[in-house]
Amino acid sequence: MSIRTEIRGLDIEKKIYHIRGKRVMIDHDLAQLYQVKTKELNKAVKRNLIRFPADFMFQLTDHEAASLRSQFVTSKKGQGGRRYLPYCFTEQGVAMLSSVLHSKRAAFVNIEIIRTFVRLREMIISHKDLQQKISEMEQKYDDNFKVVFKALRELLVAPNIDRPKKRIGIRGND
C-alpha cells in the first residue's frame, strides 16, 4: 500500500476539535499521523517558533486539557503521562508544520489535513445556505407547515462540540 493510499484511509475529521471557537488539531494526534513522537513534533515547532504565532498554535489550559483528557484516554500528569499541556494547531498552523517537518509522509499528511479542513468549511457554508432557504420558505408558506419547519430547524442545530463527552464504562467508587 502506498503512503498516499494509507493516508487517505485515515479518519482525520475525527481528530479535529472545536476549542476556543477554532477548529484545531492536537499535537499528539498530529504526531500519530506523521508517525513521529509528540516530543519530536513539539521540539521541531519550538526550534521554529517564529513560524507559529498565537493564531496558528496555542497551548491548552489545565481546565481544557482536563475536559479533553477522557477523550484522549491519556494518563494524568505526573503518572507516566504527559508532563506538559498539549498544543493545538489551527489550519494555518498545520500548514506551517510542513515547513518544519521534512518527510514525504508529512507532506502527504498535510495535504489530506488541509483538504479535510476545506471540506468542513464547505459543509458549514452549505449548512448556513440551507438554513437561509428554509427561512425564506417559512415566510412564503402558511401555518400548516410550521411543524415541518420546526423539525427542519431542530435537525440543523449543530451539536455542542465544546461540551465534554459522557464517560462510557464502569465507574469505580470515587
Phi, psi and omega per residue, in radians:
M1 nan 2.345 -3.141
S2 -1.357 2.834 3.126
I3 -1.043 -0.761 -3.106
R4 -1.061 -0.782 -3.137
T5 -1.113 -0.759 3.135
E6 -1.077 -0.759 -3.098
I7 -1.189 -0.672 3.115
R8 -1.098 -0.469 3.139
G9 -1.374 -0.203 -3.130
L10 -1.260 2.554 -3.141
D11 -1.679 1.301 -3.060
I12 -1.137 -0.603 -3.086
E13 -0.981 -0.603 -3.137
K14 -1.280 -0.211 -3.139
K15 -1.730 0.126 3.089
I16 -1.776 2.155 -3.104
Y17 -1.946 2.806 3.080
H18 -1.920 1.815 -3.085
I19 -2.287 2.325 -3.126
R20 0.954 0.599 3.095
G21 1.350 0.195 -3.121
K22 -2.207 2.628 3.007
R23 -1.504 2.165 -3.046
V24 -2.412 2.877 2.994
M25 -2.125 2.508 -3.085
I26 -1.532 2.541 -3.064
D27 -0.934 -0.723 -3.082
H28 -1.245 -0.533 3.052
D29 -1.177 -0.733 3.109
L30 -1.109 -0.773 3.137
A31 -1.033 -0.710 3.120
Q32 -1.101 -0.767 3.120
L33 -1.114 -0.717 -3.129
Y34 -1.366 -0.174 -3.089
Q35 1.053 0.828 3.010
V36 -2.275 2.895 3.079
K37 -1.331 2.575 3.124
T38 -0.986 -0.702 3.136
K39 -1.045 -0.720 3.136
E40 -1.174 -0.732 3.114
L41 -1.061 -0.836 -3.116
N42 -1.158 -0.583 3.076
K43 -1.128 -0.758 3.122
A44 -1.076 -0.687 3.116
V45 -1.156 -0.807 -3.105
K46 -1.123 -0.548 3.070
R47 -1.209 -0.295 -3.078
N48 -2.239 0.670 -3.052
L49 -0.975 -0.502 -3.135
I50 -1.057 -0.421 -3.135
R51 -1.469 -0.104 -3.032
F52 -2.203 1.313 3.072
P53 -1.182 3.022 -3.046
A54 -1.020 -0.491 3.130
D55 -1.470 -0.044 3.068
F56 -1.792 -0.526 -3.042
M57 -2.715 2.499 3.023
F58 -2.617 2.794 3.131
Q59 -1.723 2.433 3.124
L60 -1.171 2.664 3.016
T61 -1.445 2.939 3.082
D62 -0.993 -0.768 -3.113
H63 -1.107 -0.803 3.140
E64 -1.096 -0.748 -3.137
A65 -1.122 -0.706 3.133
A66 -1.127 -0.684 -3.128
S67 -1.237 -0.450 3.124
L68 -1.649 -0.248 -3.043
R69 -0.961 -0.718 -3.122
S70 -1.142 -0.530 3.101
Q71 -1.280 -0.564 -3.122
F72 -1.404 -0.378 -3.038
V73 0.944 0.947 3.092
T74 -2.038 2.811 -3.130
S75 -1.396 2.872 -3.138
K76 -1.300 2.713 3.099
K77 -0.993 2.376 3.110
G78 1.525 -0.018 3.135
Q79 -2.095 0.710 3.126
G80 1.531 -0.041 -3.121
G81 -1.654 -2.680 3.141
R82 -1.133 2.524 3.077
R83 -1.759 -0.197 -3.120
Y84 -2.206 2.675 3.109
L85 -1.198 2.528 -3.120
P86 -1.146 2.660 3.029
Y87 -1.745 2.534 3.084
C88 -1.969 2.454 3.139
F89 -2.097 2.239 3.062
T90 -1.342 3.111 3.117
E91 -0.974 -0.739 3.133
Q92 -1.172 -0.644 3.103
G93 -1.133 -0.701 3.090
V94 -1.108 -0.745 3.111
A95 -1.066 -0.676 3.140
M96 -1.196 -0.476 3.118
L97 -1.008 -0.528 -3.139
S98 -1.119 -0.374 3.127
S99 -1.483 -0.226 3.122
V100 -1.938 -0.292 3.055
L101 -1.908 2.117 -2.934
H102 -1.868 0.320 -3.137
S103 -1.510 2.777 3.082
K104 -1.086 -0.724 3.130
R105 -1.053 -0.747 -3.137
A106 -1.036 -0.699 3.137
A107 -1.111 -0.813 -3.138
F108 -1.164 -0.712 3.116
V109 -1.074 -0.791 3.141
N110 -1.044 -0.720 3.120
I111 -1.033 -0.812 -3.130
E112 -1.181 -0.648 3.118
I113 -1.135 -0.794 3.139
I114 -1.091 -0.713 3.083
R115 -1.057 -0.672 3.123
T116 -1.144 -0.788 3.090
F117 -1.024 -0.737 -3.139
V118 -1.123 -0.757 3.106
R119 -1.049 -0.744 3.118
L120 -1.091 -0.740 3.126
R121 -1.096 -0.727 3.119
E122 -1.129 -0.658 3.110
M123 -1.136 -0.698 3.137
I124 -1.133 -0.744 3.131
I125 -1.105 -0.786 -3.134
S126 -1.171 -0.555 3.090
H127 -1.092 -0.774 3.129
K128 -1.159 -0.695 3.098
D129 -1.063 -0.727 3.141
L130 -1.129 -0.714 3.094
Q131 -1.065 -0.719 3.131
Q132 -1.108 -0.760 -3.141
K133 -1.117 -0.682 3.111
I134 -1.120 -0.729 3.115
S135 -1.062 -0.732 3.125
E136 -1.119 -0.732 3.136
M137 -1.165 -0.660 -3.129
E138 -1.068 -0.684 3.130
Q139 -1.236 -0.506 -3.058
K140 -1.384 -0.621 -3.043
Y141 -1.761 2.869 -3.038
D142 -1.435 -3.015 -3.046
D143 -1.139 -0.328 -3.128
N144 -1.074 -0.420 -3.084
F145 -1.733 0.045 -3.104
K146 -0.977 -0.706 -3.130
V147 -1.120 -0.728 3.135
V148 -1.108 -0.797 -3.120
F149 -1.152 -0.646 3.114
K150 -1.114 -0.751 3.132
A151 -1.115 -0.717 3.105
L152 -1.099 -0.732 3.123
R153 -1.088 -0.709 3.132
E154 -1.125 -0.618 3.101
L155 -1.201 -0.519 -3.086
L156 -1.475 -0.195 -3.137
V157 -1.217 2.147 -3.127
A158 -1.272 2.475 3.084
P159 -1.171 2.690 3.134
N160 -1.322 1.786 -3.081
I161 -1.243 -0.533 -3.096
D162 -1.259 -0.333 -3.095
R163 -1.237 2.308 3.118
P164 -1.112 2.532 -3.127
K165 -1.341 2.673 3.106
K166 -1.185 2.489 3.070
R167 -1.277 2.507 3.128
I168 -2.045 2.429 3.079
G169 2.118 -3.006 -3.102
I170 -1.533 2.308 3.116
R171 -1.778 2.356 3.091
G172 -1.444 3.095 3.092
N173 -1.262 2.026 -3.112
D174 -1.648 nan nan
